[in-house]
Amino acid sequence: MTEPAIDIAGYRYDTTRALFDGSVAVDGVDATMHTGATLPEIFERMMRRREFTVAELGLTFYLRMLDTGDCPFIALPVFPNRVFRHSCVFVNVHSGIERPEDLVGRRIGEFGTYGQDSGVWAKGILSDDHGFAPERNEWVIGGLDHPMAPFDFIPHPHPSGVRVTPAPDGTTLNQMIESGEIDALFTANVPRCVLDGSPNVRRLFVDHETAERDYHRRTGIFPIMHAVVVERDFLDAHPEAVRSVYRAFVEAKDARMQQYRHDRLLYEVTTMVPWMNALIERNLSCFDDDWWPYGIADNRHAIDTYLRYHHEQGLSSRRWTIEEIFAPAFSGT
């Protein structure tokens, strides 16, 4: 019997490296791996042109498609991208913003869309812990280091009372936070001015690692940014092939985790990062042995929290349930 041929798209992470280098294969499937220069490029190619059978997709991008009532994909509980997000809020030092409570009534930039995955988490966490109310601010949407209009391949829902405007033509959010045209910035990536050591911009949480470790200790949540989606038609026609895809993503992630464990024996001599061994050991004291779990059971609280944030922020017409957004065949994972 001929193996079904599929195209799988995603970013090259530690979690997916083994899929790209071929050390982990998708059994029973003739799979071709694809990536892109940026994550939004992968998302757009999947959402606009349906170039792939299986692809990494930001959670908010997926939920916005579900909300249209005509989503050709369904998610698998594979989460290749997770990031703690206290570190993703930046402020202009001349804005007078010293605490999260000082964000009220400010002009804030956000990359690509109102409610990008990193922004959903940051706004939700700040709302839960500091009373932040996104609707009380003005939001400016644009490119981080390159001028860019808001993404044109997704819907842009937001509450009617929230003022959301595009950045001026030819302007970047990096320039605007540096100059003080915006008071704060919610972004998935570090702006160039910060990497260049600008004295005008800093993180809201200067000691963000401490804040993030405390957040994890209190909530048990390691924020999830992206899932992996599959075409519904392919899932219906080849359910066992999709199970093989899921197993391959799990195996690729586990293989890299095992490499980290092995490298501890060598004091992490395979990396150029000093004290990496100490960092790994400190992290292992905070996490379970599988610190990057796939499946629904070990991620239910994190996923449900994201779905709550997405609805509270006016990005979903209703609060989706976990059972609705993932393929039913993986409910027991």
Phi, psi and omega per residue, in radians:
M1 nan 2.322 -3.112
T2 -1.245 2.326 3.098
E3 -1.236 2.421 3.085
P4 -1.159 2.420 3.109
A5 -1.632 2.245 3.142
I6 -2.352 2.716 3.039
D7 -1.928 2.239 -3.133
I8 -2.055 2.243 -3.099
A9 -2.105 2.447 3.075
G10 -3.051 3.069 3.116
Y11 -1.522 2.732 3.106
R12 -1.483 1.719 3.094
Y13 -1.969 3.038 2.895
D14 -0.959 -0.664 -3.049
T15 -1.230 -0.354 -3.071
T16 -2.084 -0.011 -3.046
R17 -0.935 -0.750 -3.068
A18 -1.177 -0.451 3.066
L19 -1.251 -0.663 -3.125
F20 -1.312 -0.636 -3.112
D21 -1.514 -0.055 3.056
G22 1.493 0.005 -3.137
S23 -1.261 -0.315 2.962
V24 -2.128 2.227 -3.137
A25 -1.933 2.767 3.054
V26 -1.632 1.850 -3.068
D27 -1.063 2.366 3.048
G28 1.320 0.210 -3.095
V29 -2.400 2.429 3.015
D30 -1.600 1.555 -2.997
A31 -1.740 2.401 3.015
T32 -2.040 2.208 -3.107
M33 -1.573 2.480 3.114
H34 -2.340 2.672 3.006
T35 -2.458 -2.996 3.133
G36 -2.567 2.959 3.129
A37 -1.172 -0.563 3.106
T38 -2.397 2.821 3.084
L39 -1.162 -0.762 3.093
P40 -1.004 -0.524 3.081
E41 -1.096 -0.770 3.111
I42 -1.095 -0.783 -3.124
F43 -1.054 -0.802 -3.104
E44 -1.103 -0.751 -3.125
R45 -1.104 -0.575 3.102
M46 -1.350 -0.760 -3.011
M47 -1.390 -0.688 -3.076
R48 -1.508 -0.733 -2.989
R49 -1.986 -0.120 3.116
R50 0.878 0.907 -3.093
E51 -1.306 -0.329 -2.981
F52 -2.163 2.728 3.034
T53 -1.426 -0.672 -3.116
V54 -2.325 2.386 -3.140
A55 -2.699 2.603 2.935
E56 -1.154 2.442 3.139
L57 -2.602 2.328 3.070
G58 -1.021 2.501 -3.070
L59 -1.044 -0.718 -3.122
T60 -1.208 -0.577 3.090
F61 -1.103 -0.770 3.129
Y62 -1.137 -0.809 -3.107
L63 -1.137 -0.585 3.102
R64 -1.165 -0.644 3.063
M65 -1.162 -0.729 3.103
L66 -1.025 -0.662 -3.089
D67 -1.165 -0.369 3.108
T68 -1.291 -0.302 -3.101
G69 1.427 0.090 -3.095
D70 -2.435 1.065 -3.105
C71 -1.750 2.084 -3.106
P72 -1.422 0.026 -3.082
F73 -2.068 2.844 2.947
I74 -2.476 2.596 -2.997
A75 -1.488 2.590 2.918
L76 -1.824 2.586 -3.119
P77 -1.373 1.058 3.083
V78 -2.051 2.231 -2.979
F79 -2.255 1.402 -3.018
P80 -1.272 -0.244 -3.056
N81 -2.281 2.026 3.083
R82 -2.380 2.392 -3.126
V83 -2.610 2.335 2.958
F84 -1.229 2.450 -2.890
R85 -2.043 0.150 2.971
H86 -1.076 -0.477 -3.078
S87 -1.342 -0.122 -2.980
C88 -1.727 0.130 3.124
V89 -1.870 2.098 -3.104
F90 -2.031 2.620 3.137
V91 -2.330 2.631 2.966
N92 -1.346 2.273 -3.023
V93 -1.172 -0.300 -3.137
H94 -1.637 0.075 -3.078
S95 -1.429 -0.256 -3.066
G96 1.454 0.110 3.127
I97 -1.483 1.966 3.119
E98 -1.986 -0.516 -3.081
R99 -2.266 2.821 3.086
P100 -0.965 -0.604 -3.135
E101 -1.102 -0.379 -3.132
D102 -1.361 -0.075 3.139
L103 -1.310 -0.252 -3.055
V104 -1.057 2.292 3.064
G105 1.334 0.264 -3.067
R106 -1.681 2.900 3.052
R107 -1.682 2.044 -2.967
I108 -2.177 2.374 3.093
G109 -1.602 2.638 3.052
E110 -2.570 2.462 -3.045
F111 -1.353 2.192 2.886
G112 1.426 -0.781 -3.092
T113 -2.833 2.707 2.992
Y114 -1.271 1.985 -3.117
G115 1.646 0.752 2.957
Q116 -1.152 2.786 -3.048
D117 -0.902 -0.811 -3.136
S118 -1.105 -0.663 3.138
G119 -1.212 -0.642 3.088
V120 -1.021 -0.822 3.133
W121 -1.137 -0.834 -3.081
A122 -1.084 -0.801 3.132
K123 -1.100 -0.742 -3.127
G124 -1.129 -0.774 3.127
I125 -1.101 -0.781 3.133
L126 -1.135 -0.599 3.102
S127 -1.178 -0.802 -3.129
D128 -1.122 -0.749 -2.973
D129 -1.699 -0.367 -3.024
H130 -2.348 0.137 3.103
G131 1.257 0.324 -3.141
F132 -1.107 2.437 3.129
A133 -2.208 1.721 -3.079
P134 -0.954 -0.543 -3.072
E135 -1.223 -0.160 -3.140
R136 -1.634 0.174 -3.119
N137 -2.122 2.860 2.962
E138 -1.710 2.359 -3.071
W139 -2.023 2.333 -3.141
V140 -2.025 2.147 -3.025
I141 -1.891 2.279 3.125
G142 -2.976 -2.893 3.092
G143 -1.500 2.653 -3.085
L144 -1.329 -1.124 -3.110
D145 -1.929 -0.081 3.088
H146 -2.346 2.388 3.119
P147 -0.977 2.392 -3.083
M148 -2.782 2.353 3.011
A149 -1.277 2.782 3.039
P150 -0.936 2.597 -3.120
F151 -0.870 2.313 -3.107
D152 -1.799 0.181 -3.103
F153 -1.967 0.187 3.090
I154 -2.400 2.739 2.971
P155 -1.177 2.725 -3.140
H156 -2.150 1.179 3.130
P157 -1.251 2.569 2.942
H158 -2.865 2.728 -3.137
P159 -0.997 2.536 -3.054
S160 -1.081 -0.449 -3.119
G161 -1.481 -0.072 -3.109
V162 -1.607 2.255 3.125
R163 -1.528 2.038 -3.141
V164 -2.239 2.146 -3.114
T165 -2.316 2.662 3.059
P166 -1.311 2.656 3.032
A167 -1.098 2.609 3.111
P168 -0.992 2.574 3.125
D169 -0.915 2.379 3.081
G170 1.371 0.091 -3.078
T171 -1.948 2.540 3.079
T172 -1.947 2.717 3.073
L173 -1.122 -0.572 3.067
N174 -1.007 -0.835 3.117
Q175 -1.105 -0.703 -3.051
M176 -1.226 -0.654 3.099
I177 -1.281 -0.587 3.109
E178 -1.149 -0.724 -3.081
S179 -1.481 -0.262 -3.085
G180 1.577 0.159 3.065
E181 -1.160 -0.489 2.923
I182 -2.107 2.603 -3.085
D183 -1.462 -0.518 -3.058
A184 -2.585 2.928 -3.083
L185 -2.549 2.226 3.010
F186 -1.854 2.082 -3.008
T187 -2.620 2.580 3.103
A188 -1.299 -0.520 -3.080
N189 -2.002 2.783 3.140
V190 -1.359 2.217 3.141
P191 -1.143 2.612 -3.078
R192 -1.002 -0.658 -3.093
C193 -1.082 -0.587 3.109
V194 -1.250 -0.755 3.111
L195 -1.081 -0.532 3.136
D196 -1.502 0.030 3.063
G197 1.423 0.500 3.141
S198 -1.002 2.363 3.066
P199 -1.373 -0.080 -3.026
N200 -1.666 -0.180 -3.041
V201 -2.340 2.388 3.059
R202 -2.521 2.947 3.034
R203 -1.279 2.589 3.037
L204 -1.081 -0.801 3.063
F205 -1.708 1.703 -3.068
V206 -1.069 -0.813 3.065
D207 -1.666 1.200 -3.025
H208 -1.181 -0.513 -3.136
E209 -1.091 -0.753 3.122
T210 -1.089 -0.747 3.128
A211 -1.099 -0.718 -3.107
E212 -1.245 -0.686 3.099
R213 -1.156 -0.645 3.089
D214 -1.161 -0.708 3.099
Y215 -1.054 -0.796 3.127
H216 -1.122 -0.709 3.137
R217 -1.086 -0.683 -3.090
R218 -1.343 -0.640 -2.972
T219 -1.908 -0.415 -3.032
G220 1.322 0.128 -3.060
I221 -1.649 2.262 2.926
F222 -1.941 1.787 -2.945
P223 -0.965 2.375 3.136
I224 -1.758 2.218 3.103
M225 -1.658 -0.816 -2.971
H226 -2.240 2.677 2.949
A227 -2.089 -3.032 3.046
V228 -2.080 2.305 -3.126
V229 -2.005 2.731 3.131
V230 -2.290 2.581 3.062
E231 -1.088 2.309 -3.115
R232 -1.060 -0.687 -3.124
D233 -1.092 -0.682 3.132
F234 -1.207 -0.711 3.101
L235 -1.037 -0.763 3.141
D236 -1.113 -0.654 -3.079
A237 -1.448 -0.532 -3.023
H238 -2.383 1.116 -3.094
P239 -1.055 -0.639 -3.133
E240 -1.231 -0.577 3.081
A241 -1.114 -0.670 3.128
V242 -1.199 -0.627 3.047
R243 -1.101 -0.644 3.082
S244 -1.137 -0.666 3.071
V245 -1.055 -0.823 3.126
Y246 -1.041 -0.823 -3.122
R247 -1.086 -0.633 -3.141
A248 -1.167 -0.714 3.089
F249 -1.106 -0.717 3.107
V250 -1.118 -0.798 -3.122
E251 -1.104 -0.683 3.135
A252 -1.122 -0.758 3.112
K253 -1.138 -0.777 -3.127
D254 -1.136 -0.608 3.128
A255 -1.097 -0.706 3.136
R256 -1.232 -0.656 3.079
M257 -1.077 -0.706 3.121
Q258 -1.127 -0.614 3.097
Q259 -1.113 -0.707 3.083
Y260 -1.076 -0.741 3.125
R261 -1.094 -0.743 3.130
H262 -1.120 -0.712 -3.078
D263 -1.150 -0.369 3.082
R264 -1.081 -0.530 3.115
L265 -1.112 -0.478 -3.086
L266 -1.787 0.278 -3.066
Y267 0.932 0.672 3.053
E268 0.950 0.687 -3.129
V269 -1.205 -0.166 3.128
T270 -1.420 -0.122 3.140
T271 -2.031 2.701 3.101
M272 -1.544 0.016 -3.055
V273 -1.535 2.030 3.114
P274 -1.107 2.570 3.091
W275 1.074 0.373 3.114
M276 -1.069 -0.662 -3.137
N277 -1.042 -0.748 3.133
A278 -1.123 -0.675 3.114
L279 -1.122 -0.788 3.122
I280 -1.032 -0.777 -3.110
E281 -1.160 -0.665 3.097
R282 -1.139 -0.708 3.123
N283 -1.140 -0.690 -3.127
L284 -1.138 -0.403 3.092
S285 -1.320 -0.270 -3.099
C286 -1.815 -0.425 -3.039
F287 -1.982 2.829 2.945
D288 -1.182 2.986 -3.111
D289 -1.008 -0.633 3.030
D290 -1.705 1.621 -3.044
W291 -1.437 -0.029 -3.122
W292 -2.370 1.138 -3.000
P293 -1.288 2.564 2.928
Y294 -1.826 3.082 -3.081
G295 1.557 2.966 -3.057
I296 -1.530 -0.725 -2.984
A297 -0.994 -0.825 -3.069
D298 -1.415 -0.075 -3.101
N299 -2.135 0.111 -3.021
R300 -1.009 -0.791 -3.090
H301 -1.135 -0.759 -3.141
A302 -1.123 -0.766 -3.118
I303 -1.146 -0.798 -3.108
D304 -1.123 -0.611 3.086
T305 -1.128 -0.741 3.103
Y306 -1.100 -0.753 3.133
L307 -1.092 -0.637 3.072
R308 -1.134 -0.837 3.134
Y309 -1.028 -0.769 -3.077
H310 -1.045 -0.721 3.128
H311 -1.279 -0.783 -3.123
E312 -1.042 -0.560 -3.108
Q313 -1.511 0.110 3.074
G314 1.343 0.374 -3.105
L315 -1.663 -0.295 3.057
S316 -2.124 2.502 3.122
S317 -1.229 -0.395 3.055
R318 -2.622 2.955 3.126
R319 -1.473 1.968 3.120
W320 -1.243 2.691 3.055
T321 -1.819 2.772 3.121
I322 -1.039 -0.691 -3.103
E323 -1.132 -0.477 -3.117
E324 -1.397 -0.494 -2.969
I325 -1.694 -0.263 3.129
F326 -1.937 2.638 3.108
A327 -0.981 2.253 -3.071
P328 -0.983 -0.522 -3.108
A329 -1.091 -0.281 -3.078
F330 -1.906 0.307 -3.117
S331 -1.127 -0.438 -3.112
G332 -1.619 0.099 -3.104
T333 -1.390 nan nan
